Structure formats: structure tokens, C-alpha cells
């Protein structure tokens, strides 16, 4: 993907708009655009990374990531291999989170948990465990764990 072409297109569009404002504005705008170029380039990378994450979430069995090749971003699609979720650690290896829910949702969870004879905490932990998937990207040593809700 040629990010340089996208940058050139943006610069041309801005310069066209600046010409309407006159020569002084055109000169100031050109200088400002040159100063903003690193921030604009970073924004392009950020948007591309967000798009890759979104596509990954909608592409079961595959992972999309952005790699930089010769200074330009490249989207790479890799198949994922699902591995079993690791067994739980010792009981004293716990973490605490605070989760803010709408009152109606908390009540629904409490009702379902009560009907199964579980505490709200145990019910939520079991629900999250059942949806956790550890994924190893093919050919990579990097692991990614997701929870599909």
C-alpha cells in the first residue's frame, strides 16, 4: 500500500482549496501542511490499524495485521490456530476488576445466576471462561487471547 500516494493526494486537495484564499494563505497553508505531515502520516497508520482490527474481528479463522515494508504499511492476512484455553492458576492468583453495568443488566445477570445456584461473580467468570480463545498466528510465536461475547 503506497502511503506516499495518499499523502500526495491529500496535499494536492488541500493546496487546491488554499489557492482560493489567495497567495499568502496558500504559502502559510503549505508550510502548515509540511509541519503536520508526520502527524498526518501517523493518523493514516492508526486508521489502517483500526481497519485491520475490525476486519480481523469479522474474518473468522484469520488475523489481519499491519506490517511496515520499506516505510509503507502492508496488510497481512494469516490463518489462526486455536489452542485450548490454559488451565486456571492457583486460587490465590486472582485479579479484581470493577465493571459498571446498567442496573437492568445487573439484575438480569443476578436472576440467571440465582436460577443456576451460582453467585453473580461465579456466573460471570464461567461465562467469560467459556468464551475465551487463545490463538497462535500461524508461523508466529506471538499469542493472542480474545473473548467472544
TIVO-2410 file (N, C-alpha, C; in nm, 3 decimals):
# residues 149
REC num residu      c1      c2      c3 atome chaine
REC   1      X   0.085  -0.116   0.000     N      A
REC   1      X   0.000   0.000   0.000    CA      A
REC   1      X   0.090   0.123   0.000     C      A
REC   2      X   0.069   0.209  -0.093     N      A
REC   2      X   0.155   0.326  -0.108    CA      A
REC   2      X   0.099   0.444  -0.029     C      A
REC   3      X   0.148   0.462   0.092     N      A
REC   3      X   0.105   0.572   0.176    CA      A
REC   3      X   0.150   0.706   0.117     C      A
REC   4      X   0.261   0.704   0.044     N      A
REC   4      X   0.312   0.826  -0.019    CA      A
REC   4      X   0.210   0.881  -0.119     C      A
REC   5      X   0.143   0.793  -0.192     N      A
REC   5      X   0.042   0.839  -0.288    CA      A
REC   5      X  -0.077   0.902  -0.216     C      A
REC   6      X  -0.117   0.844  -0.104     N      A
REC   6      X  -0.228   0.900  -0.027    CA      A
REC   6      X  -0.191   1.038   0.027     C      A
REC   7      X  -0.068   1.050   0.077     N      A
REC   7      X  -0.022   1.180   0.128    CA      A
REC   7      X  -0.020   1.284   0.016     C      A
REC   8      X   0.029   1.245  -0.100     N      A
REC   8      X   0.034   1.339  -0.214    CA      A
REC   8      X  -0.106   1.382  -0.254     C      A
REC   9      X  -0.200   1.289  -0.252     N      A
REC   9      X  -0.339   1.323  -0.285    CA      A
REC   9      X  -0.399   1.420  -0.186     C      A
REC  10      X  -0.371   1.400  -0.057     N      A
REC  10      X  -0.420   1.491   0.047    CA      A
REC  10      X  -0.359   1.629   0.030     C      A
REC  11      X  -0.228   1.634   0.008     N      A
REC  11      X  -0.160   1.763  -0.012    CA      A
REC  11      X  -0.217   1.837  -0.132     C      A
REC  12      X  -0.240   1.767  -0.241     N      A
REC  12      X  -0.294   1.831  -0.361    CA      A
REC  12      X  -0.433   1.887  -0.335     C      A
REC  13      X  -0.516   1.811  -0.263     N      A
REC  13      X  -0.652   1.858  -0.233    CA      A
REC  13      X  -0.648   1.982  -0.143     C      A
REC  14      X  -0.561   1.983  -0.043     N      A
REC  14      X  -0.551   2.099   0.047    CA      A
REC  14      X  -0.497   2.220  -0.028     C      A
REC  15      X  -0.395   2.200  -0.110     N      A
REC  15      X  -0.337   2.312  -0.186    CA      A
REC  15      X  -0.439   2.371  -0.283     C      A
REC  16      X  -0.523   2.287  -0.341     N      A
REC  16      X  -0.627   2.337  -0.431    CA      A
REC  16      X  -0.724   2.427  -0.354     C      A
REC  17      X  -0.761   2.384  -0.235     N      A
REC  17      X  -0.852   2.464  -0.154    CA      A
REC  17      X  -0.787   2.594  -0.108     C      A
REC  18      X  -0.657   2.589  -0.078     N      A
REC  18      X  -0.587   2.708  -0.030    CA      A
REC  18      X  -0.571   2.814  -0.139     C      A
REC  19      X  -0.561   2.773  -0.264     N      A
REC  19      X  -0.545   2.869  -0.373    CA      A
REC  19      X  -0.662   2.966  -0.380     C      A
REC  20      X  -0.779   2.922  -0.337     N      A
REC  20      X  -0.898   3.006  -0.337    CA      A
REC  20      X  -0.879   3.123  -0.240     C      A
REC  21      X  -0.805   3.102  -0.133     N      A
REC  21      X  -0.787   3.203  -0.029    CA      A
REC  21      X  -0.681   3.306  -0.064     C      A
REC  22      X  -0.604   3.286  -0.166     N      A
REC  22      X  -0.503   3.383  -0.205    CA      A
REC  22      X  -0.362   3.334  -0.179     C      A
REC  23      X  -0.261   3.410  -0.232     N      A
REC  23      X  -0.123   3.366  -0.224    CA      A
REC  23      X  -0.067   3.357  -0.082     C      A
REC  24      X  -0.103   3.451   0.005     N      A
REC  24      X  -0.050   3.446   0.142    CA      A
REC  24      X  -0.101   3.323   0.216     C      A
REC  25      X  -0.230   3.297   0.204     N      A
REC  25      X  -0.289   3.180   0.269    CA      A
REC  25      X  -0.232   3.052   0.211     C      A
REC  26      X  -0.207   3.053   0.080     N      A
REC  26      X  -0.151   2.934   0.016    CA      A
REC  26      X  -0.013   2.903   0.073     C      A
REC  27      X   0.069   3.007   0.090     N      A
REC  27      X   0.205   2.988   0.145    CA      A
REC  27      X   0.199   2.940   0.289     C      A
REC  28      X   0.116   3.003   0.372     N      A
REC  28      X   0.104   2.962   0.512    CA      A
REC  28      X   0.048   2.820   0.522     C      A
REC  29      X  -0.052   2.790   0.440     N      A
REC  29      X  -0.113   2.657   0.441    CA      A
REC  29      X  -0.014   2.550   0.399     C      A
REC  30      X   0.068   2.580   0.300     N      A
REC  30      X   0.170   2.485   0.254    CA      A
REC  30      X   0.271   2.457   0.364     C      A
REC  31      X   0.312   2.562   0.436     N      A
REC  31      X   0.406   2.544   0.547    CA      A
REC  31      X   0.342   2.463   0.661     C      A
REC  32      X   0.217   2.493   0.690     N      A
REC  32      X   0.147   2.419   0.795    CA      A
REC  32      X   0.132   2.272   0.756     C      A
REC  33      X   0.097   2.247   0.632     N      A
REC  33      X   0.082   2.110   0.585    CA      A
REC  33      X   0.213   2.034   0.596     C      A
REC  34      X   0.324   2.099   0.563     N      A
REC  34      X   0.455   2.035   0.575    CA      A
REC  34      X   0.486   2.003   0.721     C      A
REC  35      X   0.450   2.095   0.812     N      A
REC  35      X   0.475   2.072   0.954    CA      A
REC  35      X   0.387   1.960   1.010     C      A
REC  36      X   0.268   1.946   0.955     N      A
REC  36      X   0.174   1.844   1.004    CA      A
REC  36      X   0.195   1.707   0.940     C      A
REC  37      X   0.282   1.698   0.842     N      A
REC  37      X   0.300   1.573   0.767    CA      A
REC  37      X   0.326   1.451   0.857     C      A
REC  38      X   0.414   1.458   0.957     N      A
REC  38      X   0.433   1.340   1.043    CA      A
REC  38      X   0.305   1.300   1.118     C      A
REC  39      X   0.229   1.397   1.165     N      A
REC  39      X   0.105   1.367   1.237    CA      A
REC  39      X   0.001   1.306   1.143     C      A
REC  40      X  -0.005   1.357   1.021     N      A
REC  40      X  -0.100   1.303   0.922    CA      A
REC  40      X  -0.061   1.160   0.887     C      A
REC  41      X   0.067   1.137   0.866     N      A
REC  41      X   0.115   1.002   0.834    CA      A
REC  41      X   0.082   0.904   0.947     C      A
REC  42      X   0.103   0.947   1.073     N      A
REC  42      X   0.072   0.863   1.188    CA      A
REC  42      X  -0.078   0.834   1.194     C      A
REC  43      X  -0.159   0.934   1.163     N      A
REC  43      X  -0.304   0.915   1.162    CA      A
REC  43      X  -0.344   0.812   1.057     C      A
REC  44      X  -0.282   0.817   0.939     N      A
REC  44      X  -0.308   0.715   0.836    CA      A
REC  44      X  -0.276   0.575   0.890     C      A
REC  45      X  -0.161   0.562   0.958     N      A
REC  45      X  -0.123   0.432   1.015    CA      A
REC  45      X  -0.225   0.387   1.120     C      A
REC  46      X  -0.268   0.481   1.205     N      A
REC  46      X  -0.365   0.448   1.309    CA      A
REC  46      X  -0.498   0.401   1.249     C      A
REC  47      X  -0.545   0.471   1.148     N      A
REC  47      X  -0.671   0.434   1.082    CA      A
REC  47      X  -0.656   0.296   1.017     C      A
REC  48      X  -0.543   0.272   0.955     N      A
REC  48      X  -0.520   0.142   0.892    CA      A
REC  48      X  -0.515   0.030   0.996     C      A
REC  49      X  -0.456   0.057   1.111     N      A
REC  49      X  -0.451  -0.042   1.219    CA      A
REC  49      X  -0.591  -0.071   1.273     C      A
REC  50      X  -0.672   0.034   1.288     N      A
REC  50      X  -0.809   0.014   1.333    CA      A
REC  50      X  -0.888  -0.067   1.231     C      A
REC  51      X  -0.867  -0.040   1.103     N      A
REC  51      X  -0.936  -0.116   0.998    CA      A
REC  51      X  -0.893  -0.262   1.001     C      A
REC  52      X  -0.764  -0.288   1.022     N      A
REC  52      X  -0.715  -0.426   1.029    CA      A
REC  52      X  -0.778  -0.498   1.148     C      A
REC  53      X  -0.791  -0.432   1.261     N      A
REC  53      X  -0.855  -0.491   1.378    CA      A
REC  53      X  -1.001  -0.522   1.350     C      A
REC  54      X  -1.070  -0.430   1.285     N      A
REC  54      X  -1.211  -0.450   1.252    CA      A
REC  54      X  -1.228  -0.567   1.154     C      A
REC  55      X  -1.144  -0.573   1.053     N      A
REC  55      X  -1.152  -0.683   0.956    CA      A
REC  55      X  -1.122  -0.816   1.025     C      A
REC  56      X  -1.023  -0.819   1.114     N      A
REC  56      X  -0.989  -0.940   1.189    CA      A
REC  56      X  -1.110  -0.991   1.267     C      A
REC  57      X  -1.184  -0.899   1.328     N      A
REC  57      X  -1.299  -0.939   1.409    CA      A
REC  57      X  -1.411  -0.996   1.323     C      A
REC  58      X  -1.414  -0.963   1.196     N      A
REC  58      X  -1.520  -1.010   1.107    CA      A
REC  58      X  -1.474  -1.123   1.015     C      A
REC  59      X  -1.352  -1.168   1.032     N      A
REC  59      X  -1.297  -1.271   0.945    CA      A
REC  59      X  -1.258  -1.393   1.029     C      A
REC  60      X  -1.354  -1.480   1.056     N      A
REC  60      X  -1.326  -1.594   1.145    CA      A
REC  60      X  -1.211  -1.679   1.092     C      A
REC  61      X  -1.126  -1.720   1.185     N      A
REC  61      X  -1.017  -1.809   1.149    CA      A
REC  61      X  -0.896  -1.740   1.089     C      A
REC  62      X  -0.899  -1.608   1.082     N      A
REC  62      X  -0.787  -1.534   1.025    CA      A
REC  62      X  -0.755  -1.413   1.112     C      A
REC  63      X  -0.635  -1.366   1.096     N      A
REC  63      X  -0.588  -1.248   1.169    CA      A
REC  63      X  -0.528  -1.152   1.067     C      A
REC  64      X  -0.568  -1.026   1.073     N      A
REC  64      X  -0.515  -0.923   0.984    CA      A
REC  64      X  -0.428  -0.831   1.066     C      A
REC  65      X  -0.306  -0.808   1.019     N      A
REC  65      X  -0.217  -0.716   1.088    CA      A
REC  65      X  -0.150  -0.624   0.988     C      A
REC  66      X  -0.098  -0.514   1.039     N      A
REC  66      X  -0.031  -0.415   0.955    CA      A
REC  66      X   0.119  -0.430   0.978     C      A
REC  67      X   0.193  -0.450   0.870     N      A
REC  67      X   0.339  -0.455   0.877    CA      A
REC  67      X   0.393  -0.338   0.795     C      A
REC  68      X   0.507  -0.287   0.838     N      A
REC  68      X   0.571  -0.178   0.765    CA      A
REC  68      X   0.679  -0.238   0.677     C      A
REC  69      X   0.665  -0.217   0.545     N      A
REC  69      X   0.761  -0.267   0.448    CA      A
REC  69      X   0.812  -0.148   0.369     C      A
REC  70      X   0.941  -0.122   0.379     N      A
REC  70      X   1.002  -0.008   0.311    CA      A
REC  70      X   0.931   0.123   0.344     C      A
REC  71      X   0.890   0.139   0.469     N      A
REC  71      X   0.827   0.263   0.514    CA      A
REC  71      X   0.679   0.274   0.485     C      A
REC  72      X   0.622   0.179   0.412     N      A
REC  72      X   0.481   0.184   0.381    CA      A
REC  72      X   0.409   0.067   0.449     C      A
REC  73      X   0.283   0.088   0.488     N      A
REC  73      X   0.209  -0.019   0.553    CA      A
REC  73      X   0.166  -0.127   0.454     C      A
REC  74      X   0.159  -0.249   0.503     N      A
REC  74      X   0.113  -0.361   0.422    CA      A
REC  74      X   0.021  -0.445   0.509     C      A
REC  75      X  -0.097  -0.476   0.458     N      A
REC  75      X  -0.190  -0.562   0.532    CA      A
REC  75      X  -0.153  -0.707   0.506     C      A
REC  76      X  -0.144  -0.786   0.613     N      A
REC  76      X  -0.109  -0.926   0.602    CA      A
REC  76      X  -0.219  -1.007   0.669     C      A
REC  77      X  -0.277  -1.101   0.594     N      A
REC  77      X  -0.381  -1.188   0.647    CA      A
REC  77      X  -0.319  -1.324   0.673     C      A
REC  78      X  -0.333  -1.372   0.798     N      A
REC  78      X  -0.275  -1.501   0.838    CA      A
REC  78      X  -0.383  -1.588   0.898     C      A
REC  79      X  -0.377  -1.719   0.872     N      A
REC  79      X  -0.474  -1.808   0.938    CA      A
REC  79      X  -0.437  -1.822   1.085     C      A
REC  80      X  -0.539  -1.843   1.168     N      A
REC  80      X  -0.517  -1.860   1.310    CA      A
REC  80      X  -0.537  -2.007   1.347     C      A
REC  81      X  -0.462  -2.051   1.446     N      A
REC  81      X  -0.484  -2.184   1.501    CA      A
REC  81      X  -0.530  -2.166   1.644     C      A
REC  82      X  -0.643  -2.224   1.677     N      A
REC  82      X  -0.699  -2.210   1.811    CA      A
REC  82      X  -0.640  -2.316   1.901     C      A
REC  83      X  -0.591  -2.272   2.014     N      A
REC  83      X  -0.537  -2.364   2.114    CA      A
REC  83      X  -0.628  -2.362   2.235     C      A
REC  84      X  -0.623  -2.464   2.312     N      A
REC  84      X  -0.706  -2.473   2.432    CA      A
REC  84      X  -0.671  -2.360   2.528     C      A
REC  85      X  -0.773  -2.312   2.597     N      A
REC  85      X  -0.751  -2.210   2.698    CA      A
REC  85      X  -0.671  -2.271   2.812     C      A
REC  86      X  -0.565  -2.203   2.858     N      A
REC  86      X  -0.483  -2.262   2.963    CA      A
REC  86      X  -0.564  -2.288   3.089     C      A
REC  87      X  -0.525  -2.390   3.165     N      A
REC  87      X  -0.600  -2.420   3.288    CA      A
REC  87      X  -0.585  -2.307   3.388     C      A
REC  88      X  -0.685  -2.293   3.475     N      A
REC  88      X  -0.677  -2.185   3.574    CA      A
REC  88      X  -0.559  -2.204   3.667     C      A
REC  89      X  -0.504  -2.094   3.713     N      A
REC  89      X  -0.390  -2.098   3.803    CA      A
REC  89      X  -0.434  -2.124   3.945     C      A
REC  90      X  -0.343  -2.112   4.038     N      A
REC  90      X  -0.377  -2.134   4.179    CA      A
REC  90      X  -0.487  -2.037   4.223     C      A
REC  91      X  -0.562  -2.077   4.324     N      A
REC  91      X  -0.674  -1.996   4.372    CA      A
REC  91      X  -0.631  -1.857   4.417     C      A
REC  92      X  -0.509  -1.844   4.470     N      A
REC  92      X  -0.466  -1.712   4.517    CA      A
REC  92      X  -0.417  -1.623   4.403     C      A
REC  93      X  -0.417  -1.675   4.280     N      A
REC  93      X  -0.375  -1.598   4.163    CA      A
REC  93      X  -0.499  -1.533   4.100     C      A
REC  94      X  -0.553  -1.433   4.168     N      A
REC  94      X  -0.675  -1.368   4.123    CA      A
REC  94      X  -0.648  -1.221   4.094     C      A
REC  95      X  -0.735  -1.165   4.012     N      A
REC  95      X  -0.729  -1.022   3.984    CA      A
REC  95      X  -0.869  -0.966   4.004     C      A
REC  96      X  -0.877  -0.841   4.036     N      A
REC  96      X  -1.006  -0.778   4.061    CA      A
REC  96      X  -1.028  -0.671   3.955     C      A
REC  97      X  -1.151  -0.666   3.902     N      A
REC  97      X  -1.188  -0.557   3.812    CA      A
REC  97      X  -1.319  -0.497   3.860     C      A
REC  98      X  -1.341  -0.374   3.825     N      A
REC  98      X  -1.468  -0.308   3.853    CA      A
REC  98      X  -1.537  -0.292   3.718     C      A
REC  99      X  -1.658  -0.342   3.712     N      A
REC  99      X  -1.734  -0.338   3.587    CA      A
REC  99      X  -1.863  -0.262   3.612     C      A
REC 100      X  -1.883  -0.155   3.538     N      A
REC 100      X  -2.005  -0.077   3.554    CA      A
REC 100      X  -2.106  -0.125   3.449     C      A
REC 101      X  -2.224  -0.163   3.498     N      A
REC 101      X  -2.330  -0.214   3.412    CA      A
REC 101      X  -2.457  -0.131   3.433     C      A
REC 102      X  -2.543  -0.127   3.333     N      A
REC 102      X  -2.674  -0.068   3.358    CA      A
REC 102      X  -2.747  -0.154   3.463     C      A
REC 103      X  -2.827  -0.092   3.545     N      A
REC 103      X  -2.895  -0.163   3.655    CA      A
REC 103      X  -2.977  -0.281   3.603     C      A
REC 104      X  -3.047  -0.263   3.491     N      A
REC 104      X  -3.131  -0.371   3.439    CA      A
REC 104      X  -3.047  -0.493   3.400     C      A
REC 105      X  -2.926  -0.470   3.347     N      A
REC 105      X  -2.840  -0.581   3.307    CA      A
REC 105      X  -2.787  -0.656   3.428     C      A
REC 106      X  -2.749  -0.581   3.532     N      A
REC 106      X  -2.703  -0.645   3.655    CA      A
REC 106      X  -2.813  -0.731   3.715     C      A
REC 107      X  -2.936  -0.680   3.713     N      A
REC 107      X  -3.049  -0.757   3.765    CA      A
REC 107      X  -3.072  -0.884   3.684     C      A
REC 108      X  -3.061  -0.875   3.552     N      A
REC 108      X  -3.078  -0.994   3.467    CA      A
REC 108      X  -2.972  -1.098   3.499     C      A
REC 109      X  -2.846  -1.054   3.512     N      A
REC 109      X  -2.737  -1.146   3.543    CA      A
REC 109      X  -2.759  -1.210   3.679     C      A
REC 110      X  -2.801  -1.131   3.777     N      A
REC 110      X  -2.826  -1.183   3.912    CA      A
REC 110      X  -2.938  -1.287   3.910     C      A
REC 111      X  -3.043  -1.263   3.832     N      A
REC 111      X  -3.154  -1.358   3.823    CA      A
REC 111      X  -3.108  -1.491   3.761     C      A
REC 112      X  -3.033  -1.482   3.651     N      A
REC 112      X  -2.986  -1.604   3.585    CA      A
REC 112      X  -2.890  -1.679   3.676     C      A
REC 113      X  -2.799  -1.608   3.741     N      A
REC 113      X  -2.704  -1.672   3.831    CA      A
REC 113      X  -2.778  -1.740   3.945     C      A
REC 114      X  -2.876  -1.674   4.001     N      A
REC 114      X  -2.953  -1.730   4.111    CA      A
REC 114      X  -3.028  -1.856   4.067     C      A
REC 115      X  -3.082  -1.853   3.946     N      A
REC 115      X  -3.158  -1.969   3.897    CA      A
REC 115      X  -3.069  -2.091   3.874     C      A
REC 116      X  -2.937  -2.068   3.854     N      A
REC 116      X  -2.844  -2.180   3.837    CA      A
REC 116      X  -2.774  -2.214   3.968     C      A
REC 117      X  -2.805  -2.140   4.075     N      A
REC 117      X  -2.744  -2.166   4.204    CA      A
REC 117      X  -2.603  -2.113   4.219     C      A
REC 118      X  -2.565  -2.019   4.132     N      A
REC 118      X  -2.430  -1.960   4.138    CA      A
REC 118      X  -2.436  -1.818   4.190     C      A
REC 119      X  -2.322  -1.772   4.237     N      A
REC 119      X  -2.310  -1.630   4.270    CA      A
REC 119      X  -2.295  -1.553   4.139     C      A
REC 120      X  -2.321  -1.423   4.145     N      A
REC 120      X  -2.303  -1.339   4.025    CA      A
REC 120      X  -2.159  -1.347   3.977     C      A
REC 121      X  -2.065  -1.340   4.071     N      A
REC 121      X  -1.924  -1.346   4.033    CA      A
REC 121      X  -1.891  -1.477   3.962     C      A
REC 122      X  -1.933  -1.591   4.020     N      A
REC 122      X  -1.903  -1.721   3.960    CA      A
REC 122      X  -1.968  -1.733   3.823     C      A
REC 123      X  -2.090  -1.683   3.810     N      A
REC 123      X  -2.160  -1.688   3.682    CA      A
REC 123      X  -2.085  -1.609   3.575     C      A
REC 124      X  -2.044  -1.487   3.608     N      A
REC 124      X  -1.973  -1.402   3.512    CA      A
REC 124      X  -1.838  -1.463   3.475     C      A
REC 125      X  -1.764  -1.515   3.574     N      A
REC 125      X  -1.634  -1.577   3.547    CA      A
REC 125      X  -1.652  -1.698   3.455     C      A
REC 126      X  -1.751  -1.783   3.484     N      A
REC 126      X  -1.776  -1.900   3.400    CA      A
REC 126      X  -1.814  -1.859   3.257     C      A
REC 127      X  -1.898  -1.756   3.245     N      A
REC 127      X  -1.939  -1.709   3.113    CA      A
REC 127      X  -1.819  -1.659   3.033     C      A
REC 128      X  -1.730  -1.585   3.098     N      A
REC 128      X  -1.612  -1.534   3.029    CA      A
REC 128      X  -1.516  -1.648   2.993     C      A
REC 129      X  -1.497  -1.743   3.084     N      A
REC 129      X  -1.409  -1.857   3.056    CA      A
REC 129      X  -1.457  -1.936   2.935     C      A
REC 130      X  -1.588  -1.954   2.926     N      A
REC 130      X  -1.642  -2.035   2.816    CA      A
REC 130      X  -1.626  -1.967   2.681     C      A
REC 131      X  -1.601  -1.837   2.681     N      A
REC 131      X  -1.587  -1.763   2.556    CA      A
REC 131      X  -1.443  -1.725   2.524     C      A
REC 132      X  -1.348  -1.764   2.609     N      A
REC 132      X  -1.208  -1.726   2.589    CA      A
REC 132      X  -1.142  -1.821   2.489     C      A
REC 133      X  -1.067  -1.765   2.397     N      A
REC 133      X  -0.995  -1.842   2.296    CA      A
REC 133      X  -0.854  -1.789   2.286     C      A
REC 134      X  -0.756  -1.878   2.299     N      A
REC 134      X  -0.618  -1.839   2.279    CA      A
REC 134      X  -0.581  -1.877   2.137     C      A
REC 135      X  -0.524  -1.782   2.064     N      A
REC 135      X  -0.495  -1.802   1.923    CA      A
REC 135      X  -0.346  -1.782   1.898     C      A
REC 136      X  -0.289  -1.873   1.820     N      A
REC 136      X  -0.150  -1.858   1.779    CA      A
REC 136      X  -0.152  -1.831   1.629     C      A
REC 137      X  -0.096  -1.718   1.588     N      A
REC 137      X  -0.092  -1.683   1.447    CA      A
REC 137      X   0.007  -1.777   1.380     C      A
REC 138      X  -0.036  -1.837   1.268     N      A
REC 138      X   0.046  -1.938   1.200    CA      A
REC 138      X   0.186  -1.886   1.173     C      A
REC 139      X   0.284  -1.966   1.211     N      A
REC 139      X   0.423  -1.931   1.184    CA      A
REC 139      X   0.480  -1.829   1.280     C      A
REC 140      X   0.404  -1.788   1.379     N      A
REC 140      X   0.449  -1.684   1.472    CA      A
REC 140      X   0.454  -1.743   1.611     C      A
REC 141      X   0.533  -1.684   1.697     N      A
REC 141      X   0.539  -1.726   1.836    CA      A
REC 141      X   0.449  -1.640   1.923     C      A
REC 142      X   0.387  -1.539   1.864     N      A
REC 142      X   0.302  -1.447   1.938    CA      A
REC 142      X   0.166  -1.510   1.963     C      A
REC 143      X   0.114  -1.492   2.083     N      A
REC 143      X  -0.017  -1.545   2.120    CA      A
REC 143      X  -0.113  -1.429   2.135     C      A
REC 144      X  -0.239  -1.455   2.104     N      A
REC 144      X  -0.343  -1.354   2.121    CA      A
REC 144      X  -0.462  -1.422   2.185     C      A
REC 145      X  -0.513  -1.366   2.290     N      A
REC 145      X  -0.630  -1.422   2.355    CA      A
REC 145      X  -0.746  -1.325   2.336     C      A
REC 146      X  -0.859  -1.379   2.292     N      A
REC 146      X  -0.978  -1.298   2.273    CA      A
REC 146      X  -1.093  -1.361   2.348     C      A
REC 147      X  -1.190  -1.279   2.381     N      A
REC 147      X  -1.312  -1.327   2.443    CA      A
REC 147      X  -1.425  -1.284   2.352     C      A
REC 148      X  -1.494  -1.381   2.293     N      A
REC 148      X  -1.606  -1.353   2.204    CA      A
REC 148      X  -1.734  -1.349   2.285     C      A
REC 149      X  -1.795  -1.232   2.289     N      A
REC 149      X  -1.920  -1.219   2.366    CA      A
REC 149      X  -2.034  -1.196   2.272     C      A
***
